[in-house]
């Protein structure tokens, strides 16, 4: 697991999420820990290193 910090697309607060680096490509929805709005998270790993990350609003 790797902790990744980014800006929430809803409230613009700096937050973090734990990403599973053993899964090459992942896409899921998780709520912001500050404003509780849903965020669609997409991440890609190569050799356990994060190579792509996107966090967008839903709707």
C-alpha positions in Angstrom: 0.0 0.0 0.0 1.2 3.5 -0.8 -0.2 6.8 0.6 -0.9 9.3 -2.1 -1.6 13.0 -1.4 -3.8 15.1 -3.8 -6.3 17.9 -3.8 -10.0 17.0 -3.5 -11.9 18.1 -6.6 -14.9 19.2 -4.4 -13.4 21.2 -1.5 -9.8 21.7 -2.7 -8.4 20.4 0.6 -5.2 18.4 0.5 -6.1 14.8 1.4 -4.5 11.3 1.1 -5.7 7.9 0.1 -4.0 4.5 0.4 -3.5 2.9 -3.0 -2.7 -0.8 -3.5 0.4 -0.9 -5.6 0.0 -4.6 -6.3 -2.9 -3.9 -8.6 -1.7 -2.6 -12.0 -4.9 -0.6 -12.9 -7.7 0.5 -10.5 -10.7 2.6 -10.6 -13.1 3.1 -7.7 -15.2 5.7 -5.8 -14.2 6.9 -2.4 -15.6 9.8 -0.2 -13.4 12.7 0.6 -12.2 12.6 4.3 -12.9 16.3 4.7 -16.2 17.1 2.8 -17.5 13.6 2.4 -18.3 14.1 -1.3 -17.7 11.1 -3.7 -14.5 11.1 -5.7 -13.8 8.8 -8.7 -10.2 7.6 -8.3 -8.2 6.1 -11.1 -4.6 4.9 -10.7 -2.1 2.9 -12.6 1.1 1.3 -11.4 4.2 0.0 -13.1 6.7 -2.1 -11.1 4.9 -0.9 -7.9 5.4 2.8 -8.8 2.5 5.1 -9.4 2.6 6.2 -13.1 -0.9 7.7 -13.4 -3.4 9.2 -11.0 -6.7 11.0 -11.5 -9.3 12.2 -9.0 -12.5 13.6 -10.4 -16.0 14.6 -9.3 -18.9 12.3 -10.1 -21.9 13.6 -12.0 
